[in-house]
Amino acid sequence: MKQNIKLMLFVLILGVLTSGLLVGVDALTRDRIAQNAEAELKAAILDANNEPYNLTNIHEVFAEAIEVIEVEGLTFYRHKGTQNVSYPFEGGGVWGPIEGIITLEDDFETIVAIKVLVQEETPGLGGIVAEAKYLANFVGIKIFPIIEIEKDPAPNGPNEVDAITGATRTSEAFEDLLNQNYSDHKTAWESRTE
């Protein structure tokens, strides 16, 4: 009986120490993680607009080149030169969230770039949704009235992109989240007064 109490006490102390260490590490790294996520978002927007930067001047270049516009609780990023507009998107994939940034020409219909920042899809299949080679297929495509990600091998129309081979559900989820986010952001963008 005494042996069991010692063992339970040891496990309890070890659990408290381990939990304390994890909480401490989280507190120490939380700000750094947020700063890295902010820099990654800024880099995606600057890359989409062909703005040169490096890690030491990214925040200054972003402040000089990009105008941040808040409309109805949504955030837009407009390039001061080209008037391209970027906004973050998010939604559910097959295995977890998909989050990223999309940049449109000033017509708010033609895709300039898409960058996926977070995804949990199957590597080599649905995970292709975050690869630059796949996302390059969206450049120049019209997202209005809706974008269609097609399995059909026929030539694509002005608002169609080929689906990811072997990842039909991820392709469908990506199509849905792009269209839903676009609808919400288009309504807000058109309602702004400048």
C-alpha positions in Angstrom: 0.0 0.0 0.0 2.8 2.4 0.9 4.5 1.6 -2.4 1.3 2.5 -4.3 1.1 5.9 -2.5 4.7 6.7 -3.4 4.1 5.8 -7.0 0.9 7.9 -7.2 2.7 10.8 -5.5 5.7 10.5 -8.0 3.3 10.5 -11.0 1.4 13.5 -9.6 4.6 15.5 -9.0 5.9 14.6 -12.5 2.6 15.6 -14.1 2.6 19.0 -12.3 6.2 19.7 -13.3 5.6 18.7 -17.0 2.5 20.7 -17.2 4.3 23.7 -15.7 7.1 23.4 -18.2 4.6 23.2 -21.1 2.7 26.3 -19.9 6.0 28.1 -19.5 7.2 27.2 -23.0 3.9 28.3 -24.4 4.1 31.7 -22.7 7.7 32.2 -23.9 6.9 31.3 -27.5 3.4 32.7 -28.0 4.6 36.2 -29.1 7.2 34.8 -31.4 4.7 32.5 -33.1 2.3 35.5 -33.6 5.1 37.6 -35.1 6.1 34.8 -37.5 2.5 34.4 -38.6 2.2 38.1 -39.2 5.5 38.2 -41.2 4.3 35.2 -43.3 1.1 37.0 -44.1 2.9 40.2 -45.1 5.4 38.2 -47.2 2.6 36.5 -49.1 1.0 39.9 -49.9 4.3 41.5 -50.9 5.2 38.5 -53.0 1.8 38.6 -54.8 2.5 42.3 -55.7 6.2 41.7 -56.7 7.4 44.0 -53.9 11.1 43.3 -53.0 11.8 42.9 -49.3 14.0 41.0 -46.9 13.4 39.8 -43.3 14.9 43.0 -41.8 12.7 45.4 -43.7 9.5 43.5 -44.4 7.4 45.6 -42.0 8.7 48.9 -43.4 8.1 47.8 -47.0 4.7 46.5 -46.1 3.7 49.8 -44.4 4.9 51.8 -47.4 3.4 49.6 -50.2 0.2 48.3 -48.6 -2.9 50.0 -47.3 -4.9 48.1 -44.7 -8.6 48.6 -45.0 -11.2 47.4 -42.5 -14.8 46.9 -43.7 -17.6 45.3 -41.7 -15.1 43.4 -39.5 -13.1 42.1 -42.5 -9.5 43.1 -43.4 -8.4 43.9 -46.9 -4.9 44.8 -48.0 -4.6 47.1 -51.1 -1.4 47.6 -52.9 -0.9 51.4 -53.3 0.6 51.1 -56.8 -1.4 48.4 -58.6 -4.5 48.6 -56.5 -4.5 44.8 -56.2 -6.6 43.7 -53.2 -5.7 40.8 -50.9 -7.7 39.3 -48.2 -7.3 36.3 -45.9 -9.5 33.2 -46.4 -10.2 30.2 -44.2 -12.5 27.2 -44.1 -12.6 23.5 -43.4 -10.6 21.1 -45.5 -11.0 17.3 -45.2 -8.7 16.8 -42.2 -8.5 20.3 -40.7 -8.6 24.0 -41.5 -7.2 25.6 -44.7 -6.1 29.2 -44.3 -4.4 31.5 -46.7 -4.4 34.8 -48.6 -5.8 35.6 -52.0 -4.8 38.6 -54.1 -7.1 39.9 -56.8 -6.6 42.5 -59.5 -8.4 45.9 -58.9 -11.5 44.5 -60.7 -11.9 42.3 -57.6 -12.5 39.3 -60.0 -9.2 38.2 -61.5 -6.8 36.1 -59.3 -3.2 37.4 -59.1 -2.0 34.9 -56.5 -3.1 32.5 -53.8 -1.0 31.4 -50.9 -2.1 28.7 -48.5 -0.5 29.4 -45.1 -2.2 26.6 -43.0 -3.5 23.2 -44.1 -3.7 19.7 -42.6 -4.5 17.7 -45.8 -2.9 14.3 -46.7 0.8 14.9 -47.8 1.2 14.1 -51.5 -2.5 14.1 -52.1 -4.7 16.9 -50.6 -1.6 18.6 -49.3 -0.9 19.6 -52.9 -3.4 22.4 -52.3 -0.6 24.4 -50.6 2.0 23.8 -53.3 3.1 26.8 -55.4 3.0 24.7 -58.6 -0.7 23.9 -58.0 -1.7 27.3 -56.9 0.0 28.8 -60.0 -3.0 27.3 -62.0 -5.2 29.9 -60.4 -3.3 33.0 -61.7 -5.4 34.8 -64.2 -8.6 32.8 -63.4 -11.8 34.7 -62.7 -13.3 34.0 -59.3 -16.5 35.8 -60.2 -19.3 34.7 -60.2 -17.8 31.5 -58.7 -14.6 29.5 -59.2 -15.0 25.9 -60.2 -12.4 23.3 -59.5 -13.2 20.6 -62.1 -12.3 16.9 -62.5 -13.3 17.1 -66.2 -10.2 16.9 -68.4 -11.8 19.2 -71.0 -10.3 22.6 -71.5 -11.1 25.0 -68.7 -13.3 28.1 -68.9 -12.3 31.5 -67.5 -13.4 30.5 -64.0 -12.3 26.9 -63.9 -9.2 25.2 -62.5 -8.3 21.5 -62.6 -8.9 19.5 -59.5 -6.1 17.8 -57.6 -5.7 14.2 -58.9 -6.7 11.8 -56.1 -7.9 14.5 -53.8 -11.5 15.1 -54.9 -12.7 15.9 -51.4 -9.9 18.4 -50.8 -10.6 20.0 -54.2 -14.3 20.4 -53.3 -13.6 21.8 -49.9 -11.1 24.3 -51.4 -13.6 25.4 -54.0 -16.3 25.9 -51.4 -14.1 27.9 -49.0 -12.8 30.1 -51.8 -16.3 30.8 -53.1 -17.8 31.4 -49.6 -14.9 33.7 -48.5 -15.1 35.6 -51.9 -18.9 36.1 -51.5 -18.5 37.5 -48.0 -15.5 39.7 -48.9 -17.1 41.0 -52.2 -20.2 42.2 -50.4 -18.1 44.0 -47.8 -15.7 45.4 -50.4 -18.6 46.8 -52.5 -20.3 48.4 -49.4 -17.2 50.5 -48.4 -17.2 54.2 -48.8 -13.9 55.9 -49.6 
